[in-house]
């Protein structure tokens, strides 16, 4: 099953909201500030999409360009979504 980056970030936000309801906003923000987050790009993000040439992606990007596209998408998603958590 493929879970998009956007969906994964939404799951973190949902978890934050549930914790905020249980622990309170300040305690949850402190917990997230002290937490370590691991972000991983898996095979479905590169091998299955780029190498299988889904939607003709190989004609638009060289491998290193596609890698940069993925990295920039992850950076942007994290900045947009986690900034809203005010942590």
N, C-alpha and C positions, 0 to 999 in steps of 0.2 A: 504494500500500500504506500503510495506517495503522499507525503504531507508537505505542502509548500512552505517556504520560509515564512510567508505571511501568516499562514495558519499556526506555525510553531510559535511565532512571536505572540500571536493572539492567545495561545495557550498560556504563555508566561504572564500576559496581562490578566487573564482570567484567574490564574493562581494568585497573583498579587491582590486582586480584588477580594478573593475568598479569604486570604490571610488578613487583609485589612479589616474585614468584617469580624474575624475571630480575635485578632490581636490588637487591633487599633491601627490607625494610619501611621502614627509615629514609630511604633515598634516594627511595623512591616517595612517602612522605608529604611529604618536602621538595619534590619535584617538583610535587605537587598543591597544596601551600601557595603555591607561586610561580606557579601557573597562573592563567590567566583563563578563566572559563567563560561561555559564551554560551547563554542559554536563550531560546527563541523559541516563541511560540504562533502556529501557522500557520493557514491558511484552513480546514483540516479541523477545527480546534478551535472555530472560531466560525461561519464562513459555512456550512460543510456541516452542522454540527450544529444551530445555532440557527436560521439562516434557512430551512433546509429543514424545520425544525420536527420533528426526529427525536423520537419518543416524546412529542410534545405539549409540548415544553419551553417554547414560547412562552406557553402557558397558565399556567405556573408561575412564570416569571421575565420581568421587563422586561429590555430589552437591557442596561442598566447593571448590573442585578442579576446577570445571567448573566456579564458581564465580571468582576464581583467574585468570583463563584463560581470562575471559571477562575483568577484571580490567587491566590486563597486556596488552591486545590488545588495550584498550582505551588509556592507558598511552603511548604505543609505537606509536600509530597513531598520537596522539597529539604532541608528541615530534618531530616526523619526519615531519609532515605537517606544524605545526606552527613555527618550527625553521626556515623553509625556508622563512617565511614571514619577517624575520629579525626585529622582534618587541621586 
